[in-house]
């Protein structure tokens, strides 16, 4: 039997900064037949794009720090160190978003982009699909506090030596998916990309 889903109903139960939908659906089972009707809330987060900028001339990555709503009630500080990221608006592509967000969040211009992965962030209850990139750039003069005041952003940049970022990763100092994935990918691909430079 082919894998199929029947959407029985989908209604909006909350419509604010984000949307929450109630979905009632059935799906085919691996052993044949159909599941019972399932009801699940879906956090309709949409698509996002993120980037890890790296300056090979100073062997450093650019990371950003900001207060994050999702971490307010966690055992960690809500000020997370992450990669640059933003929501993809209608009519935009993910590459446009990371270039725009790099200027808005860090005052940084990106060179060539390399796609690391496209993935669902938390598919058990959210529609968020992320496009994650790596980019070489010139970090000369980059730093300080950035963000759009009209969006309530207060973002601090961090220029971190590559080896230090890898040590932070190894020591579990990051609590956000995209920065962990980006740095793991960079650690695995550094020799291929930059050799012994």
N, C-alpha and C positions, 0 to 999 in steps of 0.2 A: 504494500500500500504506500502510495506517495505521502509525504508529510504535508499536511494541510491544516489550516486554521479556519474556523467559522466564527466570524464576529457576529454575535447575536444582538448586542447593543453597545453603544458607547455614548456616555453623557458627560458633560462638563459639570463637576461638582464644586469647583472653585476656579475663579478667573481673576487673578491679581497680577503681581509681578511675573509669576509663572502660572501655569494651569495644572489642575489635577482633574483627571478623567476617571470615571468608573467604567471599566470594560467588563462585559459578560461575553465569554467565548468558550469554544470547545476546540480541541486539537486531536489529531489522530494519535493513537498509542503505538509504541514500538511493537507490541505483541498483536496488533490488529484492533480494529474498532475505533471508537471515539471516547474521549474523556467525558466525564460528567460536565455540565456547564460550570465554569469557574467564574467567580467575580473577583476582580482585582482593581485596586486603585493604581493609577499610573501618573507619576510625576512627569508631565510633558515638558521636558527641559530643552528639547531641540538639539541643534548641532553647535559644537564649539570647535575652536582651533587654538593650538598652543605651539610654542616654539622655545627651544633652548639655543640662545645665541652664544657663539664661541669666537674669541679673538685669538688666532694662533700666534700672533706676534708677541702676546703677553701670556699665552697659555692659560687663559682664564675664561670662565663662563659667566654669564649674567643671569642672576636670579632676582626675583622680586619678593617682597614681604608685604602682607596686608592682613587685616582682620577679616576672618571668614565666618559667615553666618552658620554654616554647617558644623563648625567646630566650637561654637559658643558653649555648649553644655558637655563637652568632652573632658577627659582627664588631661588633655594637652592644652597648651595655650592656643587661643583662637587666632593669634598672629602666626600665619604659616609662611614658610619660605617655599616658593613655587617657581614654575616657569611662567613666562608671559602667556596670557590666554584671554580669549574673548568669545562672545556669542556671535555666531554667524547670522547676520540679518538677511531678510529676503532679498534676493538679487546679488548677494555677495558670494564669493568663493572663499574657501579656507585660506588660501595664500594671501588674498587681499586682507583678510582679517588679521593674520599674524603680522603683516607689514604695518597695518594701521595701529594695532595694539602695541607694537614695539615702540612706535613713536609716542603714543599716548601714555604708556605705562613706564617707559624707561628712557625716552629721548634717544632712541637707538635706531639706526638704519641697517637693514639686513641686506646681505649679499645673496648668493644662490641658496635656495631652500632644498633640503632633502627630506622626503617624507619618511618618517620612522614607522608609523602605523596609523590605521583608522580602526577605532574600537568603541564598543559600548562601555561606558564607565561603570554603571551599576544596573545591568539589564533586568534584575529581579523586580525592579519597581520604577525605573526611570527610562525615558526614551533618549537620554543624552548620548550622542555619538560624537566622539572626539577625533579630530585629525591632528596628529602630533608631528612636529617638524624639528629639524636641526638646521642651523644656519651659521655660516661664518660671517663675521662682521668686524668692524673697527670700533673698539670700545674706548678710543681716545676721547677724553673729556666727558664720558658718560658716567652718570651718577646722580645722587640727590633724591628728591622726593617728587613724584609725578602723579598723574591721574587726572581725570576730568571732575572738576568740582561739581558740575551739574549731576553727575552720577554718584556723588558722595565718595569718590575714590581718594584714598590716601595711601600711596604705594611708595615704598622705599626700595631702591635698587641696591644690590650687593654684587660686586665684582669679586669672584672667588677663583683662586687658582685651581686648575683642573684636578691636581692631586688632592688638594684639600676637599674639593667637592666629592671626590670618590671616597675619601676617608669619612666624610660626613654621612654618605650613603651607607658605607659599611657599618658605621656606628649607629645606624637607625635614627639619625637626626632629622629625617624628612617624614612628614605625615600626610603627604598628598600624592595621589596616584601618578599624575602626569610628570612630576619632577623625578620620581623614582624610576619610572619607565624610561624617561629621556636620558638620565644619567647612566642607567644600566646599558642602554643601547650604545651610548657614547663610549663607555668603558670597553664594550665588546668590539666596537668598530674603530677605535682611535688609530690603531696601527695601520689598518687598511686605508683610512682617510689621510693620515698625516705622516705615516712612516716613523722615522726617527727624528723628525723635525722638532 
